[in-house]
Amino acid sequence: MAAENGAGTPGSVIREWQSVLAEPSGVIDPALARAAHANPRLRSLFPLISHGSLQFSRCTRPPWSRDVPSLFRRRDGRFSVIRLWETGESGHRCVGVADTAPEAVALLSATLPEGWGPAIEGAVDKL
C-alpha cells in the first residue's frame, strides 16, 4: 500500500523517475518509461537506463540489486522482460514477450515477490 501512494519511497527514487521520464526517445522509449512509472510496484523501485533498456534496483546506490527483471523494446516493436543476471542455460532468463509496454510492465510486476519495494536508501548490502 505504501508503494501505491509513494509513502516510504526515498526521495532519490522519486528524483530518478523524474529524470527517466524526461529522457528523450533516443535514450528510452517514452511509452515504456510512462508505463513502468504508472505501475505502483515498479515506481517504488530505483530506475536505471542502459542501452535503451529500463532496469530496476531494490536499492538506491551501487552495487545495484540484480534480482529485478528488466524491460527492453525489441526491434519488432514488442517488448521483452529479461532477467539480465540469469544465465541463458537456466531457462529462467526470458520472463516473456509482450505486444505493448503496459503488458510488459504487468508481466514484470507479476514476477515480483510480495514485500519488494519501496527501494531502500543505500546499497544492496542493506537489503
Secondary structure, 3 states (H helix, E strand, C coil): CHHHHCCCCCHHHHHHHHHHHHCCCCCCCHHHHHHHHHCHHHHCCEEEEECCEEEEECECCCCCCCCCCEEEECCCCCEEEECCCCCHHHCCCEEEEECCHHHHHHHHHHHCCCCCCCCECCCHHHC
